[in-house]
Amino acid sequence: MQRIDLARRGTVWAFTIQRFAPKSPPYVPPADGFQPFAVGYVELAEGVKVEAVLDCLSFDELEHEADVSLVATEPVPRFATDTYLAGARR
């Protein structure tokens, strides 16, 4: 088996909204309570699709093959839209 580096940017291939808290453990709800979040597949330039949590300011941002960047790999892959990242930098 050969290890290869994958792109850190990709395109949202498909997604859904998780509107209920996952089973705990392993899920740990945030201190301010559960908030719906997006999960989906991100297609990388190499053609690989990665399942990940998708951070965004609005779920509408994820429509139409949104561009996203890798922001975390632990405990699961996590990608964020450019709009979300711009808001986080403020």
LINCOR-V973037 format. One line per field, one symbol per residue. burial: # if it has 24 or more other C-alpha atoms within 12 Angstrom, else .. Layout:
BEGIN
burial = ???
END
This chain:
BEGIN
burial = .......########.....................########.....#######..#..#...######......#####.#......
END
